[in-house]
Structures are given as C-alpha cells and as structure tokens.
Amino acid sequence: MCATRGLQVVMMQPFANFEGWAPGSGEREDAFRRAEGWMGVMEAVGCDMLQVRAEIFRCGCCAHLLMRAGWFFGLAQYHGLD
C-alpha cells in the first residue's frame, strides 16, 4: 500500500510500555508477543529502523541504562538478531 502511493515508512516507535517486566513473567512474554507482531508490521512496510522512547532513559544513571539496554538486547535475541 505504501509503495503504490510513493510512500516509505522510515521509522516506527511501537514499543510503549515494553520495558520493565521481570524475566520469565507473563507480562514480559506478552510484551515480546506484541513486539513480534510489530516486527511483522515493520517488515511488511519495509521499515528497518526502530525508535525507542527517550523518556525511558530519564534517570540517566548507568545502572538503569544498562538494565534497559538488556531488555532491548533480549528483544533482539528473541528475534534471532543477536
């Protein structure tokens, strides 16, 4: 649909409320299932850039940054991108 109209989706920000769930929790599994759906949407529209909300890094301390980076690394592993 986008290509037939001369449009390109260059970036998406689909992961509101993705981060923060404990490993092995039902909430984390649900977040990963939703992320999988969004990855399919991104692939379908030819989008390969993902924007992460800036406010998730509002604390700025290294421990929180590393923890949150770990959540997104887990997402990459889930999709075989490690």
Wavefront OBJ file of the C-alpha trace (Angstrom):
o trace
v 0.000 0.000 0.000
v 2.757 2.466 0.895
v 4.832 1.686 -2.206
v 1.861 2.089 -4.557
v 1.379 5.603 -3.165
v 5.059 6.514 -3.303
v 5.433 6.481 0.481
v 8.173 4.974 2.623
v 7.999 4.234 6.335
v 11.463 5.082 7.632
v 10.957 4.630 11.373
v 8.408 3.260 13.827
v 8.002 3.656 17.586
v 5.826 0.690 18.545
v 7.073 -0.301 21.989
v 5.299 1.849 24.550
v 5.350 0.032 27.892
v 7.699 -2.655 26.587
v 10.487 -2.417 29.122
v 10.499 -3.204 32.815
v 8.974 -6.671 33.040
v 10.824 -9.322 35.026
v 12.389 -12.207 33.057
v 10.031 -15.164 32.967
v 6.963 -13.087 33.866
v 3.726 -13.312 31.938
v 3.881 -9.571 31.297
v 7.300 -9.897 29.654
v 6.104 -12.778 27.480
v 3.084 -10.714 26.435
v 5.329 -7.744 25.624
v 7.541 -9.978 23.474
v 4.500 -11.377 21.623
v 3.292 -7.857 20.903
v 6.791 -6.888 19.795
v 6.817 -9.858 17.430
v 3.612 -8.584 15.844
v 5.094 -5.125 15.394
v 8.237 -6.596 13.850
v 5.978 -8.216 11.264
v 4.313 -4.866 10.557
v 7.711 -3.209 10.208
v 8.869 -5.884 7.795
v 5.664 -5.628 5.758
v 6.098 -1.886 5.230
v 9.853 -2.128 4.647
v 10.838 -0.302 7.817
v 14.124 -1.307 9.443
v 14.592 1.483 11.993
v 13.063 1.327 15.448
v 12.764 4.370 17.701
v 12.962 3.866 21.451
v 11.128 6.368 23.621
v 13.538 8.880 25.140
v 11.672 9.100 28.438
v 12.592 5.536 29.344
v 16.101 6.886 29.920
v 15.009 9.809 32.077
v 17.040 8.688 35.106
v 20.334 8.779 33.230
v 22.176 6.625 35.751
v 24.328 3.851 34.333
v 22.550 1.022 36.160
v 19.181 1.913 34.638
v 20.676 2.448 31.189
v 22.354 -0.953 31.275
v 19.210 -2.638 32.564
v 17.093 -1.142 29.809
v 19.673 -1.916 27.153
v 19.420 -5.512 28.358
v 15.659 -5.536 27.726
v 16.151 -4.471 24.128
v 19.027 -6.906 23.680
v 16.613 -9.598 24.863
v 14.162 -8.468 22.199
v 16.875 -8.745 19.551
v 17.757 -12.246 20.751
v 14.084 -13.219 20.708
v 14.033 -12.317 17.021
v 17.330 -14.033 16.260
v 19.237 -10.789 15.798
v 21.989 -11.384 18.308
l 1 2 3 4 5 6 7 8 9 10 11 12 13 14 15 16 17 18 19 20 21 22 23 24 25 26 27 28 29 30 31 32 33 34 35 36 37 38 39 40 41 42 43 44 45 46 47 48 49 50 51 52 53 54 55 56 57 58 59 60 61 62 63 64 65 66 67 68 69 70 71 72 73 74 75 76 77 78 79 80 81 82
